[in-house]
Amino acid sequence: MVRRCRGAPGKRSELEVQAVDIRAGDIGPREREIIEGFSQMWSKLQALIAAEERVILHDVTPSEVHCIVMIDRLDVPNVTALAKALHMTPGGVSKLTRRLLQMKAIERYQREGNRKEVLFRLTPKGEAIKKQHEELHRRRLERDFAVYQAMSEAEKESLLSFVRRYNEHLDRELEELARKSSRTP
């Protein structure tokens, strides 16, 4: 069964996905190695990031840091926009912003003429956390640069192709999840 992505009718897309019923025994050894490798890499990266950010950043979680970064980046940093940007539910964002408000990293405000919409902005403490996060990010790039520098252009292109394709797949899965959750009462 082939599932088409949205696009021009009748036009085959690079994003076309072969949908297959997969059982554990159907996955080949190379695919299993890729899946397990990404899983291990992701776990190590998350542990490294969490440890770095907890030690340096006022004992905040990676989710709290990413919320701070998004509040700074968004034009209209309200719960709805943050939920979309962070791929979280509005309830999850509300809990996150409540913790950030308690630690005085952010503050609420409302625009003139619109007392209904609640927006968030960084406090000096939030700005300091964001700056420390940016510095950590810069150090991570420097730390990992040697890995990318050792890759050939063909390896980089192949990796980028996979990353783009997998990100598009994840975007579709998130859209489908959002559609399903919006239909659930």
C-alpha positions as CSV (number, residue, x, y, z in Angstrom):
1,M,0.0,0.0,0.0
2,V,1.4,3.4,-0.9
3,R,0.4,6.5,1.0
4,R,0.8,9.8,-0.8
5,C,1.8,13.0,0.8
6,R,-0.1,16.2,0.0
7,G,1.0,17.7,-3.3
8,A,-0.1,18.0,-6.9
9,P,-2.7,15.3,-7.8
10,G,-1.3,12.5,-9.8
11,K,2.3,13.7,-9.3
12,R,4.7,11.3,-7.6
13,S,6.6,13.0,-4.8
14,E,10.0,12.3,-3.4
15,L,8.2,12.2,-0.1
16,E,6.0,9.3,-1.1
17,V,6.2,6.6,1.6
18,Q,5.9,2.9,1.3
19,A,3.6,1.9,4.2
20,V,4.3,-1.6,5.3
21,D,3.1,-3.8,8.2
22,I,6.3,-4.3,10.0
23,R,6.9,-7.0,12.6
24,A,10.1,-7.2,14.6
25,G,11.3,-10.1,12.5
26,D,10.9,-8.1,9.2
27,I,13.6,-5.6,10.0
28,G,16.9,-6.5,8.5
29,P,20.2,-6.4,10.3
30,R,21.4,-3.1,8.7
31,E,18.1,-1.4,9.5
32,R,18.2,-2.7,13.0
33,E,21.8,-1.4,13.4
34,I,20.7,2.1,12.1
35,I,17.7,2.2,14.5
36,E,19.8,1.1,17.4
37,G,22.7,3.4,16.5
38,F,20.4,6.4,16.3
39,S,18.7,5.4,19.6
40,Q,22.1,5.1,21.4
41,M,23.4,8.3,19.8
42,W,20.2,10.2,20.8
43,S,20.3,8.8,24.4
44,K,24.0,9.9,24.8
45,L,23.4,13.3,23.3
46,Q,20.3,13.9,25.6
47,A,22.2,12.8,28.6
48,L,25.2,15.1,27.7
49,I,22.9,18.0,27.0
50,A,20.9,17.5,30.2
51,A,24.0,17.2,32.3
52,E,25.6,20.3,30.8
53,E,22.5,22.4,31.1
54,R,21.7,21.3,34.7
55,V,25.2,22.0,35.9
56,I,25.5,25.4,34.3
57,L,22.0,26.8,33.9
58,H,20.4,27.4,37.3
59,D,19.2,23.8,37.6
60,V,16.8,24.0,34.6
61,T,15.7,21.1,32.4
62,P,16.4,21.0,28.7
63,S,12.6,21.6,28.1
64,E,12.7,24.7,30.2
65,V,15.7,26.0,28.3
66,H,14.1,25.3,24.9
67,C,10.9,27.1,26.1
68,I,13.1,30.2,27.1
69,V,14.7,30.1,23.7
70,M,11.3,29.9,21.9
71,I,9.9,32.8,24.0
72,D,12.8,34.9,22.8
73,R,12.4,33.9,19.2
74,L,8.6,34.0,18.7
75,D,6.9,37.2,17.6
76,V,3.8,36.3,19.7
77,P,5.0,34.0,22.5
78,N,1.7,32.8,23.8
79,V,0.8,29.2,25.0
80,T,-0.5,28.2,21.6
81,A,2.5,29.4,19.6
82,L,4.9,27.8,22.2
83,A,3.0,24.5,22.0
84,K,3.4,24.4,18.2
85,A,7.1,25.5,18.3
86,L,8.0,23.0,21.0
87,H,5.8,20.1,19.7
88,M,4.0,20.0,23.0
89,T,0.4,20.2,24.2
90,P,-0.9,23.5,25.5
91,G,-1.2,21.9,28.9
92,G,2.4,20.8,28.9
93,V,3.5,24.3,27.9
94,S,1.3,25.8,30.7
95,K,3.1,23.6,33.2
96,L,6.5,24.6,31.8
97,T,5.7,28.3,31.8
98,R,4.3,28.0,35.4
99,R,7.7,26.6,36.5
100,L,9.6,29.3,34.6
101,L,7.4,32.0,36.2
102,Q,8.0,30.6,39.6
103,M,11.8,30.7,39.1
104,K,11.4,34.2,37.7
105,A,13.0,33.4,34.3
106,I,10.0,34.8,32.5
107,E,7.1,37.1,33.1
108,R,3.6,37.4,31.8
109,Y,2.3,40.5,29.9
110,Q,-0.6,41.6,27.8
111,R,-0.6,44.0,24.9
112,E,-2.4,47.3,25.0
113,G,-6.0,46.8,23.7
114,N,-5.9,43.0,24.1
115,R,-6.3,42.0,27.7
116,K,-7.4,38.5,26.8
117,E,-4.2,37.2,25.3
118,V,-1.3,36.3,27.7
119,L,2.2,36.6,26.3
120,F,5.5,35.8,27.9
121,R,8.9,37.6,27.8
122,L,12.3,36.9,29.4
123,T,13.4,38.5,32.6
124,P,17.1,39.2,33.2
125,K,17.4,35.7,34.7
126,G,15.8,34.3,31.6
127,E,18.2,36.3,29.4
128,A,21.2,34.9,31.4
129,I,19.9,31.3,31.0
130,K,19.5,31.9,27.2
131,K,23.0,33.4,26.9
132,Q,24.5,30.4,28.8
133,H,22.5,28.0,26.5
134,E,23.9,29.8,23.4
135,E,27.4,29.5,24.8
136,L,26.9,25.7,25.5
137,H,25.5,25.3,22.0
138,R,28.6,27.1,20.5
139,R,30.9,24.8,22.6
140,R,29.0,21.7,21.4
141,L,29.5,22.7,17.8
142,E,33.2,23.2,18.4
143,R,33.4,19.8,20.2
144,D,31.6,17.9,17.4
145,F,33.2,19.8,14.5
146,A,36.0,17.3,14.1
147,V,33.4,14.5,13.4
148,Y,31.9,16.5,10.5
149,Q,35.2,17.8,9.2
150,A,36.4,14.2,8.8
151,M,33.5,13.3,6.6
152,S,33.7,13.4,2.8
153,E,31.4,15.7,0.8
154,A,29.6,12.6,-0.4
155,E,29.1,11.3,3.2
156,K,27.8,14.8,4.2
157,E,25.4,14.9,1.2
158,S,24.1,11.4,2.0
159,L,23.7,12.2,5.7
160,L,21.9,15.5,4.8
161,S,19.6,13.7,2.4
162,F,18.6,11.2,5.1
163,V,18.2,13.9,7.8
164,R,15.9,15.9,5.5
165,R,13.8,12.8,4.5
166,Y,13.5,11.7,8.1
167,N,12.6,15.2,9.3
168,E,9.8,15.3,6.7
169,H,8.6,11.9,7.8
170,L,8.6,13.1,11.5
171,D,6.7,16.3,10.4
172,R,4.0,14.1,8.8
173,E,3.8,11.9,11.9
174,L,3.4,14.9,14.1
175,E,0.7,16.4,11.8
176,E,-1.1,13.1,11.9
177,L,-0.9,12.9,15.7
178,A,-2.2,16.5,15.9
179,R,-5.1,15.6,13.6
180,K,-6.0,12.5,15.7
181,S,-5.7,14.3,19.0
182,S,-7.9,17.2,17.7
183,R,-10.6,14.6,16.9
184,T,-10.5,13.0,20.3
185,P,-13.1,14.5,22.7
